[in-house]
Amino acid sequence: MNPKIILMKNYVCWLVVLMQLPLLSLAQGNVGIGGPATRAKLEVYGIAGAGKTNAVFGSNGSGISFQQNWPSVGFNQYRNAAGGNGTYMGTGYAAVEYLDPSTGVFALDMSNVSGFKDNNIASELYRAFTIFPTGAVSFGKGNYNTNFNVDYLNYNNTNVANGSIYFYGTQYPSFINATNIPGIPTQIGPGKDYGYLYINDLPGQNVVIGGGGTKVGINTAPFYLTTLSIRHPTDGRGLLLIEENSYNNWEWYVSADNPVWIGQKYNGNLIGDYNPTTGQHGYLSDRRLKTNIRPLPPLLDKVMQLQPVQYKMKNADDDSKINRGFIAQEVRKLFPELVAILNDNNAGDKALPDLHMLNYSQFFVIAIKAIQEQQAQIATLTKEIIKLEQTNQ
């Protein structure tokens, strides 16, 4: 190569370097661009005015920019004199994360439109994520007063999103605040068939569902104006109440018959039902389910000792009606099998731990037995009278 050409190239290179010296400072091994480097090995001083981008990486396509005032990182976006939401660095979506020095808010804003080309002004940005100085986190529209907030509408006004929160399950997802999915309202599930969903299962905790007229449905939408609607499957499963230590349980369920009746089970065994026409309670009395069947002993003498009374309960209102019945302690002396004693303080009066309960439904059996005995006596006396009349003729 011609030595003159080589000399000319070197001259141009040195000339370029000398022209940049006012913008480049070297001190104690630190490098400063646009000013002295006193705080780090490399410092880049931003440009005053509308354009606030200090550095761009990937200028030949999509890339990252570093910006000041507010301190920001732009993705496929940078700031220039055009201002606004910045300018695209390449084709596609854009985003910018920044810290607001005046409030301490850290946020991520994103565009929801793709297809803009390099150097086009970015379309409107939507708030996707916010962290507040308090530690509160918001997805979508920021809410400084809540620890966790989700508002997908602020991110996408075209309602493309399916809901505020979407949880993946092994088979099924869970939606919170679902809006535009046909046939899928807000729902939270275990994510698979026969899975479990626990809500606040810690000891001593409380669960409140709704309020102010909220209607709740289990296995169905709430029916009419009912507060709680429960739809039972046809396999007979119903409402189960379980004692936590022994697991003894009571169950109420609706039958699949027509008309439908309510059945009662204790530990899985049917014990009675409620008539759908009269509402009367029916007791299970099939001979095939009974054993050790024996006739009742004579009861008339005991029945004659019963003392029917009228009374009012101490906790009743002054204008309440008078009740008629028996005193459980007195009945217990004659028919102890009709009296149950509650030893559970939580179920009764804590000041009276041995409350006596009386089974009034069994009195009709005792009464029938007593009437039969009395009728037998009457029949015997009638025969004796007839004999005396025939003798005296």
Secondary structure, DSSP 8 states (H G I E B T S, - for coil): --HHHHHHHHHHHHHHHHHHGGGEEEETTEEEESS---SSSEEE---SSS--EEEEE-TTSS-EEEETTTTEEEESEE--TT-TT-EESSSS--EEEEE-TTT--EEEEEE------TT-B---EEEEEEE-TTS-EEEES--TT-SEEEEHHHH-TT--S--SEEE--SS--EEES--SSTT--SB---SSTT----SS-STT-------SS--EEESS---TT-SEEE---TT---EEEE-TTT--EEEEEE-SSSS--EEEEETTEEEEEE-TTT--EEE---GGG--S-------HHHHHH---EEE--TTS-TT---EEE--HHHHHHH-GGGEEEE--TTTSBTTBTTEEEE-GGGHHHHHHHHHHHHHHHHHHHHHHHHHHHHHH-
